[in-house]
Amino acid sequence: MKAQLGFCSGNSGDPIFTEDFGAGTNNGPALPAGTTTYNFTAFTPNDGDYTISSTTNYFDWLSLQDHTPGDTNGKAFIVNASFTAGEFYQRQVTGLCENTTYEFSSWLINLQPANSCEGNSIPVNVRFQIWDETDTNLLAQGDTGNIFNTGSTEWNQYALVFKTEPGQTSVILKMRNNSNGGCGNDLAIDDILFRSCGDNVTVSTPSNEVSLVVCETQGGVSRTLTATPDSSVFSTHAYQWQQSTDQQNWADIPGENSAILDTPLVTTTTYFRTKIAEDVVNVNNDLCNVVSDVFDITVLPIPAAPTSNGDIMVCEGELGILSVATQNNYTVNWYDAPTDGNLILS
C-alpha cells in the first residue's frame, strides 16, 4: 500500500472537495444516504447516533465551536460512537489522475471532558482508508492512534497521503471507528478535505528576488523568473505559467511550459505563478496539479503632490511650523527651493 498517515511533505493543490457541514442554529440536515452507518438525529445523539450541529452541548461533553475559520454558527459532524466499530464517513471521488499523490485529511476532537467515565473513558481512534471504485480493494489506510480525553478544546488535523495506481481515476474515501462505544469514544469531525500533493516550488529571479516593487515612472518592467521544485514528491516536472491582476483569477500564458519565464512588460501590478504536475498530460488538470509560490511585481502609482496647509508668518528669531496634507501611507520630503534644491528634512 503506497500510503502513510501524515501530511503532504510538499505543496498541496487547491481543494478537490471540502466538507464543512454548513452553518446554522438548527441541527441537520442528515448526510446523504450511504455516507455513514450511524443514525441521524436532530436531537441528543445517543450511542450509534450522529447529528450535524453548531453545538456540542450534550451530556457532559465539552462545549466548543466548530473548526471552520470565520463562519458564524458553523456546524460539525457530532458522533456518539456505537457499541461496535462502524463507518463514520465515506465519499467517492472521480476524475483523478493516475500516478498522482493526494492528501485526505480531517479535523477531529474528543468531546469527553478530562477524567470522565471515572477515568476510564474510551479514547477516540479513527482509521482513514482509500478503496478502489468497486469498494472491494483496499488501496491504503492509516490510523490516528488513540485520541484521549484531555479536556482540551483544540481541534487537531489528521491526514493520509497516498498515490494512485496506473489507470486509477476514481477512489472511495472512508473514515472508520476503531474503538467500540460505551462510556467515551464521542467525537466531532469537521473540514474534511481532499487535494493533490506535490513539490514545494519557489519562484525567484537570478538575483534571488522573490518579489519586486517599482514606480510607474519606470515604465514597463520585466524579469526572468525561475521555478525551483524541491523534488520532495515529484520525480519529473511539467509546467504551465500563469499571470493575474488580483490573485483570484489566473490566466495561462500561452507557450510558457518550462521552468523559466521571461515575463511580459508590466506596467500595472501583476502576479505570476506556475502550475506543476509530474506528467505533462496532468498539468492543466486541477485535480492533479499543484501551484508554485507567487511572484508579485507591484507597480506603485505616483502620488498626488502634497497640499500646503497655508502660509505662516513669524517674527525674526522665532520658529514656525510648516505643514502639508498628503495621502495616507506616504512620507514627505522637504526641500529649500520650489524645484531641485537641497533636502532639509525627510
C-alpha positions as a Markdown table, in Angstrom:
| # | Residue | x | y | z |
|---|---|---|---|---|
| 1 | Met | 0.0 | 0.0 | 0.0 |
| 2 | Lys | 1.5 | 3.3 | -1.1 |
| 3 | Ala | 0.3 | 5.4 | 1.8 |
| 4 | Gln | 1.3 | 7.0 | 5.1 |
| 5 | Leu | -0.6 | 8.6 | 7.9 |
| 6 | Gly | 0.8 | 12.1 | 7.8 |
| 7 | Phe | 0.7 | 15.2 | 5.8 |
| 8 | Cys | 1.8 | 16.2 | 2.3 |
| 9 | Ser | 5.5 | 16.8 | 2.6 |
| 10 | Gly | 5.4 | 19.3 | -0.3 |
| 11 | Asn | 2.9 | 21.8 | -1.6 |
| 12 | Ser | -0.8 | 21.0 | -1.6 |
| 13 | Gly | -3.0 | 21.9 | -4.5 |
| 14 | Asp | -6.4 | 23.6 | -4.5 |
| 15 | Pro | -9.1 | 21.5 | -2.7 |
| 16 | Ile | -10.8 | 19.0 | -4.9 |
| 17 | Phe | -13.6 | 18.8 | -2.3 |
| 18 | Thr | -14.2 | 20.1 | 1.2 |
| 19 | Glu | -16.9 | 19.2 | 3.7 |
| 20 | Asp | -17.5 | 21.8 | 6.4 |
| 21 | Phe | -21.1 | 20.6 | 7.3 |
| 22 | Gly | -22.6 | 24.1 | 6.8 |
| 23 | Ala | -23.8 | 26.6 | 9.3 |
| 24 | Gly | -27.0 | 27.5 | 11.2 |
| 25 | Thr | -28.7 | 27.1 | 14.5 |
| 26 | Asn | -30.9 | 24.1 | 13.6 |
| 27 | Asn | -29.5 | 20.6 | 13.6 |
| 28 | Gly | -29.1 | 18.8 | 10.3 |
| 29 | Pro | -29.7 | 18.1 | 7.6 |
| 30 | Ala | -28.8 | 14.4 | 7.5 |
| 31 | Leu | -25.9 | 13.4 | 5.4 |
| 32 | Pro | -26.8 | 11.8 | 2.0 |
| 33 | Ala | -27.8 | 8.1 | 2.1 |
| 34 | Gly | -24.8 | 5.8 | 2.2 |
| 35 | Thr | -22.4 | 8.4 | 3.7 |
| 36 | Thr | -22.4 | 6.9 | 7.2 |
| 37 | Thr | -23.5 | 3.8 | 9.0 |
| 38 | Tyr | -24.6 | 5.9 | 12.0 |
| 39 | Asn | -28.2 | 7.1 | 12.6 |
| 40 | Phe | -29.2 | 10.7 | 12.2 |
| 41 | Thr | -30.9 | 12.6 | 15.0 |
| 42 | Ala | -31.9 | 16.2 | 15.2 |
| 43 | Phe | -31.8 | 15.9 | 19.0 |
| 44 | Thr | -29.3 | 14.5 | 21.6 |
| 45 | Pro | -27.2 | 11.8 | 19.9 |
| 46 | Asn | -27.2 | 8.6 | 21.8 |
| 47 | Asp | -24.9 | 5.6 | 21.2 |
| 48 | Gly | -24.9 | 4.9 | 17.4 |
| 49 | Asp | -26.3 | 8.3 | 16.6 |
| 50 | Tyr | -24.9 | 11.4 | 14.9 |
| 51 | Thr | -26.1 | 15.0 | 14.4 |
| 52 | Ile | -24.9 | 17.9 | 12.3 |
| 53 | Ser | -24.9 | 20.8 | 14.8 |
| 54 | Ser | -23.3 | 24.1 | 15.8 |
| 55 | Thr | -23.3 | 23.0 | 19.4 |
| 56 | Thr | -21.7 | 20.1 | 21.3 |
| 57 | Asn | -23.6 | 20.9 | 24.5 |
| 58 | Tyr | -24.8 | 17.3 | 25.1 |
| 59 | Phe | -24.4 | 15.2 | 28.2 |
| 60 | Asp | -21.2 | 16.4 | 30.0 |
| 61 | Trp | -19.3 | 16.9 | 26.7 |
| 62 | Leu | -17.0 | 19.8 | 26.1 |
| 63 | Ser | -18.8 | 22.8 | 24.7 |
| 64 | Leu | -16.9 | 24.2 | 21.7 |
| 65 | Gln | -17.2 | 25.8 | 18.3 |
| 66 | Asp | -16.7 | 24.0 | 15.0 |
| 67 | His | -13.3 | 24.2 | 13.4 |
| 68 | Thr | -14.1 | 26.1 | 10.1 |
| 69 | Pro | -12.4 | 29.5 | 10.4 |
| 70 | Gly | -14.6 | 32.6 | 10.0 |
| 71 | Asp | -18.0 | 31.1 | 9.9 |
| 72 | Thr | -21.0 | 32.0 | 12.2 |
| 73 | Asn | -22.9 | 29.2 | 13.9 |
| 74 | Gly | -20.7 | 26.8 | 12.0 |
| 75 | Lys | -21.7 | 23.1 | 12.2 |
| 76 | Ala | -19.7 | 20.0 | 12.7 |
| 77 | Phe | -20.4 | 16.2 | 12.4 |
| 78 | Ile | -21.1 | 15.1 | 16.0 |
| 79 | Val | -20.9 | 11.4 | 16.7 |
| 80 | Asn | -21.7 | 9.2 | 19.7 |
| 81 | Ala | -20.0 | 6.1 | 18.6 |
| 82 | Ser | -21.9 | 2.8 | 18.6 |
| 83 | Phe | -21.1 | -0.3 | 20.7 |
| 84 | Thr | -19.5 | -1.9 | 17.7 |
| 85 | Ala | -17.0 | -0.1 | 15.4 |
| 86 | Gly | -18.7 | 1.5 | 12.4 |
| 87 | Glu | -18.1 | 3.8 | 9.5 |
| 88 | Phe | -18.2 | 7.5 | 10.2 |
| 89 | Tyr | -18.0 | 8.8 | 6.6 |
| 90 | Gln | -17.4 | 7.8 | 3.0 |
| 91 | Arg | -17.3 | 9.6 | -0.3 |
| 92 | Gln | -16.4 | 8.7 | -3.8 |
| 93 | Val | -14.0 | 11.0 | -5.8 |
| 94 | Thr | -13.8 | 10.7 | -9.5 |
| 95 | Gly | -11.8 | 12.3 | -12.3 |
| 96 | Leu | -8.5 | 11.8 | -10.6 |
| 97 | Cys | -5.2 | 11.3 | -12.3 |
| 98 | Glu | -3.1 | 8.2 | -12.4 |
| 99 | Asn | 0.3 | 8.0 | -10.7 |
| 100 | Thr | -0.6 | 11.2 | -8.7 |
| 101 | Thr | -0.2 | 11.8 | -5.0 |
| 102 | Tyr | -3.1 | 13.0 | -2.9 |
| 103 | Glu | -3.9 | 14.0 | 0.7 |
| 104 | Phe | -7.1 | 13.1 | 2.5 |
| 105 | Ser | -7.5 | 14.9 | 5.8 |
| 106 | Ser | -9.9 | 15.9 | 8.5 |
| 107 | Trp | -10.0 | 17.8 | 11.8 |
| 108 | Leu | -11.1 | 15.8 | 14.9 |
| 109 | Ile | -11.6 | 16.3 | 18.6 |
| 110 | Asn | -12.5 | 14.1 | 21.5 |
| 111 | Leu | -15.6 | 15.6 | 23.1 |
| 112 | Gln | -15.2 | 13.9 | 26.5 |
| 113 | Pro | -14.0 | 16.1 | 29.4 |
| 114 | Ala | -10.9 | 15.1 | 31.3 |
| 115 | Asn | -11.4 | 12.4 | 33.9 |
| 116 | Ser | -14.8 | 11.4 | 32.6 |
| 117 | Cys | -16.2 | 7.9 | 32.9 |
| 118 | Glu | -14.5 | 7.7 | 36.3 |
| 119 | Gly | -11.2 | 8.0 | 34.5 |
| 120 | Asn | -11.9 | 5.1 | 32.1 |
| 121 | Ser | -13.2 | 7.0 | 29.1 |
| 122 | Ile | -12.8 | 5.0 | 25.8 |
| 123 | Pro | -10.4 | 7.0 | 23.6 |
| 124 | Val | -11.3 | 8.1 | 20.0 |
| 125 | Asn | -9.4 | 6.2 | 17.3 |
| 126 | Val | -10.1 | 6.8 | 13.6 |
| 127 | Arg | -8.9 | 4.8 | 10.6 |
| 128 | Phe | -8.5 | 6.7 | 7.3 |
| 129 | Gln | -8.9 | 4.4 | 4.3 |
| 130 | Ile | -8.8 | 4.6 | 0.5 |
| 131 | Trp | -10.7 | 2.0 | -1.5 |
| 132 | Asp | -11.0 | 1.4 | -5.3 |
| 133 | Glu | -14.1 | 2.5 | -7.1 |
| 134 | Thr | -15.6 | -1.0 | -6.7 |
| 135 | Asp | -15.3 | -0.8 | -2.9 |
| 136 | Thr | -13.7 | -4.2 | -2.8 |
| 137 | Asn | -9.9 | -3.5 | -2.9 |
| 138 | Leu | -8.3 | -1.6 | -0.1 |
| 139 | Leu | -5.6 | 0.7 | -1.5 |
| 140 | Ala | -4.3 | 2.5 | 1.5 |
| 141 | Gln | -5.1 | 3.1 | 5.2 |
| 142 | Gly | -3.7 | 4.6 | 8.4 |
| 143 | Asp | -4.8 | 5.1 | 12.0 |
| 144 | Thr | -4.8 | 8.2 | 14.1 |
| 145 | Gly | -4.0 | 6.2 | 17.2 |
| 146 | Asn | -5.8 | 6.9 | 20.5 |
| 147 | Ile | -7.0 | 10.4 | 20.9 |
| 148 | Phe | -7.5 | 10.8 | 24.6 |
| 149 | Asn | -10.0 | 12.9 | 26.6 |
| 150 | Thr | -7.6 | 15.6 | 27.8 |
| 151 | Gly | -10.3 | 18.3 | 28.2 |
| 152 | Ser | -8.7 | 20.4 | 25.5 |
| 153 | Thr | -11.0 | 22.3 | 23.1 |
| 154 | Glu | -8.3 | 22.5 | 20.5 |
| 155 | Trp | -9.0 | 20.7 | 17.2 |
| 156 | Asn | -6.3 | 18.5 | 15.6 |
| 157 | Gln | -5.9 | 17.6 | 12.0 |
| 158 | Tyr | -5.1 | 14.1 | 10.7 |
| 159 | Ala | -4.3 | 13.1 | 7.2 |
| 160 | Leu | -3.5 | 10.1 | 4.9 |
| 161 | Val | -1.2 | 10.6 | 1.9 |
| 162 | Phe | -1.4 | 8.0 | -1.0 |
| 163 | Lys | -0.5 | 7.7 | -4.7 |
| 164 | Thr | -3.0 | 6.5 | -7.3 |
| 165 | Glu | -2.0 | 3.4 | -9.4 |
| 166 | Pro | -1.7 | 3.3 | -13.2 |
| 167 | Gly | -5.1 | 3.5 | -14.8 |
| 168 | Gln | -6.8 | 4.6 | -11.5 |
| 169 | Thr | -9.0 | 7.7 | -11.7 |
| 170 | Ser | -11.6 | 7.0 | -9.0 |
| 171 | Val | -11.4 | 6.1 | -5.3 |
| 172 | Ile | -13.7 | 5.9 | -2.3 |
| 173 | Leu | -12.6 | 7.7 | 0.9 |
| 174 | Lys | -13.6 | 6.3 | 4.2 |
| 175 | Met | -13.2 | 7.3 | 7.9 |
| 176 | Arg | -13.9 | 4.3 | 10.3 |
| 177 | Asn | -14.3 | 4.0 | 14.0 |
| 178 | Asn | -11.5 | 1.8 | 15.5 |
| 179 | Ser | -13.0 | 1.8 | 19.0 |
| 180 | Asn | -16.2 | 0.4 | 20.4 |
| 181 | Gly | -18.8 | 2.7 | 22.0 |
| 182 | Gly | -19.8 | 2.9 | 25.6 |
| 183 | Cys | -18.6 | 5.5 | 28.1 |
| 184 | Gly | -16.4 | 7.6 | 25.9 |
| 185 | Asn | -15.4 | 7.5 | 22.2 |
| 186 | Asp | -17.5 | 10.6 | 21.4 |
| 187 | Leu | -16.1 | 12.9 | 18.8 |
| 188 | Ala | -16.6 | 15.8 | 16.4 |
| 189 | Ile | -15.4 | 15.8 | 12.8 |
| 190 | Asp | -15.1 | 18.9 | 10.6 |
| 191 | Asp | -13.4 | 20.3 | 7.5 |
| 192 | Ile | -12.8 | 17.0 | 5.6 |
| 193 | Leu | -10.5 | 17.9 | 2.7 |
| 194 | Phe | -9.1 | 16.1 | -0.3 |
| 195 | Arg | -6.4 | 17.6 | -2.6 |
| 196 | Ser | -3.4 | 16.8 | -4.7 |
| 197 | Cys | 0.1 | 16.8 | -3.2 |
| 198 | Gly | 3.3 | 17.8 | -5.0 |
| 199 | Asp | 6.6 | 19.6 | -4.6 |
| 200 | Asn | 7.2 | 22.9 | -2.8 |
| 201 | Val | 8.1 | 25.2 | -5.7 |
| 202 | Thr | 9.8 | 28.6 | -5.1 |
| 203 | Val | 9.9 | 31.3 | -7.8 |
| 204 | Ser | 12.8 | 33.8 | -7.9 |
| 205 | Thr | 15.0 | 35.9 | -10.2 |
| 206 | Pro | 18.7 | 35.3 | -11.0 |
| 207 | Ser | 19.4 | 37.9 | -8.2 |
| 208 | Asn | 17.3 | 35.9 | -5.8 |
| 209 | Glu | 14.4 | 38.4 | -5.7 |
| 210 | Val | 11.1 | 36.8 | -4.7 |
| 211 | Ser | 9.0 | 39.9 | -5.4 |
| 212 | Leu | 9.5 | 43.4 | -6.9 |
| 213 | Val | 8.3 | 46.9 | -6.2 |
| 214 | Val | 8.7 | 49.6 | -8.8 |
| 215 | Cys | 7.3 | 53.1 | -9.5 |
| 216 | Glu | 5.1 | 53.6 | -12.5 |
| 217 | Thr | 7.5 | 56.2 | -13.9 |
| 218 | Gln | 9.9 | 53.4 | -14.6 |
| 219 | Gly | 7.7 | 52.3 | -17.5 |
| 220 | Gly | 7.3 | 48.7 | -18.4 |
| 221 | Val | 9.5 | 46.2 | -16.3 |
| 222 | Ser | 10.2 | 42.6 | -16.9 |
| 223 | Arg | 12.0 | 39.9 | -15.0 |
| 224 | Thr | 13.3 | 36.4 | -15.7 |
| 225 | Leu | 11.7 | 34.0 | -13.2 |
| 226 | Thr | 12.8 | 30.5 | -12.4 |
| 227 | Ala | 10.7 | 27.9 | -10.7 |
| 228 | Thr | 12.6 | 25.6 | -8.4 |
| 229 | Pro | 10.9 | 22.5 | -7.2 |
| 230 | Asp | 12.3 | 20.7 | -4.1 |
| 231 | Ser | 11.5 | 17.2 | -5.6 |
| 232 | Ser | 10.0 | 16.0 | -2.3 |
| 233 | Val | 7.1 | 14.3 | -4.2 |
| 234 | Phe | 7.6 | 14.6 | -8.0 |
| 235 | Ser | 10.4 | 12.9 | -9.9 |
| 236 | Thr | 9.7 | 14.8 | -13.1 |
| 237 | His | 8.1 | 18.2 | -13.7 |
| 238 | Ala | 5.8 | 19.7 | -16.2 |
| 239 | Tyr | 5.0 | 23.5 | -16.1 |
| 240 | Gln | 2.3 | 26.0 | -17.1 |
| 241 | Trp | 2.9 | 29.6 | -16.2 |
| 242 | Gln | 0.1 | 31.9 | -15.3 |
| 243 | Gln | -0.5 | 35.6 | -14.5 |
| 244 | Ser | -3.1 | 37.5 | -12.6 |
| 245 | Thr | -4.0 | 41.1 | -11.6 |
| 246 | Asp | -5.9 | 40.1 | -8.4 |
| 247 | Gln | -4.5 | 36.7 | -7.3 |
| 248 | Gln | -8.1 | 35.3 | -7.7 |
| 249 | Asn | -8.4 | 34.9 | -11.5 |
| 250 | Trp | -5.5 | 33.3 | -13.2 |
| 251 | Ala | -4.8 | 33.0 | -16.9 |
| 252 | Asp | -2.4 | 30.7 | -18.6 |
| 253 | Ile | 0.4 | 32.3 | -20.5 |
| 254 | Pro | 0.5 | 30.5 | -23.9 |
| 255 | Gly | 3.6 | 28.6 | -24.7 |
| 256 | Glu | 5.3 | 29.1 | -21.3 |
| 257 | Asn | 5.9 | 25.5 | -20.3 |
| 258 | Ser | 9.4 | 25.4 | -18.9 |
| 259 | Ala | 10.9 | 26.1 | -15.5 |
| 260 | Ile | 12.0 | 29.6 | -16.7 |
| 261 | Leu | 9.7 | 32.5 | -17.7 |
| 262 | Asp | 10.6 | 35.9 | -19.2 |
| 263 | Thr | 7.7 | 38.0 | -18.0 |
| 264 | Pro | 6.0 | 40.3 | -20.4 |
| 265 | Leu | 6.5 | 44.0 | -19.8 |
| 266 | Val | 4.5 | 45.0 | -16.7 |
| 267 | Thr | 3.0 | 48.5 | -16.2 |
| 268 | Thr | 0.4 | 47.7 | -13.6 |
| 269 | Thr | 0.7 | 45.3 | -10.6 |
| 270 | Thr | 0.8 | 41.7 | -11.8 |
| 271 | Tyr | 1.3 | 38.3 | -10.2 |
| 272 | Phe | 3.0 | 35.3 | -11.7 |
| 273 | Arg | 3.0 | 31.6 | -10.7 |
| 274 | Thr | 3.3 | 28.2 | -12.4 |
| 275 | Lys | 1.2 | 25.1 | -12.2 |
| 276 | Ile | 3.3 | 21.9 | -11.8 |
| 277 | Ala | 2.5 | 18.3 | -12.4 |
| 278 | Glu | 4.6 | 15.1 | -12.6 |
| 279 | Asp | 3.2 | 14.4 | -16.1 |
| 280 | Val | 2.6 | 17.0 | -18.9 |
| 281 | Val | -0.9 | 15.5 | -19.5 |
| 282 | Asn | -1.9 | 16.4 | -16.0 |
| 283 | Val | -0.5 | 19.9 | -15.7 |
| 284 | Asn | -3.8 | 21.6 | -16.7 |
| 285 | Asn | -6.0 | 19.3 | -14.6 |
| 286 | Asp | -6.7 | 21.0 | -11.3 |
| 287 | Leu | -7.4 | 17.5 | -9.8 |
| 288 | Cys | -3.8 | 16.6 | -10.4 |
| 289 | Asn | -1.5 | 19.7 | -10.3 |
| 290 | Val | -0.1 | 22.0 | -7.6 |
| 291 | Val | 0.9 | 25.6 | -7.8 |
| 292 | Ser | 4.1 | 27.4 | -7.0 |
| 293 | Asp | 4.8 | 30.4 | -4.8 |
| 294 | Val | 3.5 | 33.6 | -6.3 |
| 295 | Phe | 6.0 | 36.2 | -7.6 |
| 296 | Asp | 4.4 | 39.7 | -7.5 |
| 297 | Ile | 5.5 | 42.8 | -9.4 |
| 298 | Thr | 3.9 | 45.7 | -7.6 |
| 299 | Val | 3.7 | 49.0 | -9.5 |
| 300 | Leu | 3.2 | 52.0 | -7.3 |
| 301 | Pro | 1.4 | 55.0 | -8.8 |
| 302 | Ile | 2.9 | 58.5 | -8.5 |
| 303 | Pro | 1.1 | 60.1 | -5.5 |
| 304 | Ala | -0.6 | 63.5 | -5.8 |
| 305 | Ala | 1.5 | 66.4 | -4.7 |
| 306 | Pro | 1.1 | 67.4 | -1.1 |
| 307 | Thr | -1.2 | 70.3 | -0.4 |
| 308 | Ser | 0.0 | 73.2 | 1.7 |
| 309 | Asn | -1.9 | 73.9 | 4.9 |
| 310 | Gly | -1.2 | 77.6 | 4.3 |
| 311 | Asp | 1.5 | 80.2 | 4.7 |
| 312 | Ile | 2.7 | 81.2 | 8.2 |
| 313 | Met | 4.1 | 84.5 | 9.4 |
| 314 | Val | 6.8 | 84.6 | 12.1 |
| 315 | Cys | 9.0 | 87.4 | 13.6 |
| 316 | Glu | 12.7 | 87.3 | 13.2 |
| 317 | Gly | 14.3 | 84.8 | 15.6 |
| 318 | Glu | 11.0 | 82.8 | 16.0 |
| 319 | Leu | 10.4 | 79.3 | 14.9 |
| 320 | Gly | 7.4 | 78.5 | 12.6 |
| 321 | Ile | 5.9 | 75.1 | 11.7 |
| 322 | Leu | 5.0 | 74.4 | 8.1 |
| 323 | Ser | 2.6 | 71.5 | 7.3 |
| 324 | Val | 1.1 | 69.8 | 4.3 |
| 325 | Ala | -1.7 | 67.4 | 3.7 |
| 326 | Thr | -1.0 | 64.2 | 1.8 |
| 327 | Gln | -2.4 | 60.7 | 1.2 |
| 328 | Asn | -2.1 | 58.1 | 3.8 |
| 329 | Asn | 1.0 | 55.9 | 3.9 |
| 330 | Tyr | 3.1 | 58.5 | 2.1 |
| 331 | Thr | 6.1 | 60.3 | 3.6 |
| 332 | Val | 7.0 | 63.9 | 2.8 |
| 333 | Asn | 10.5 | 65.3 | 1.9 |
| 334 | Trp | 11.2 | 69.0 | 2.5 |
| 335 | Tyr | 13.5 | 71.0 | 0.2 |
| 336 | Asp | 14.8 | 74.6 | 0.3 |
| 337 | Ala | 13.6 | 75.5 | -3.2 |
| 338 | Pro | 10.5 | 75.0 | -5.3 |
| 339 | Thr | 12.5 | 72.9 | -7.8 |
| 340 | Asp | 15.6 | 70.9 | -7.3 |
| 341 | Gly | 17.0 | 72.4 | -4.1 |
| 342 | Asn | 18.6 | 70.7 | -1.1 |
| 343 | Leu | 16.9 | 68.1 | 1.1 |
| 344 | Ile | 16.5 | 69.6 | 4.5 |
| 345 | Leu | 14.0 | 67.2 | 6.2 |
| 346 | Ser | 12.6 | 63.7 | 5.4 |
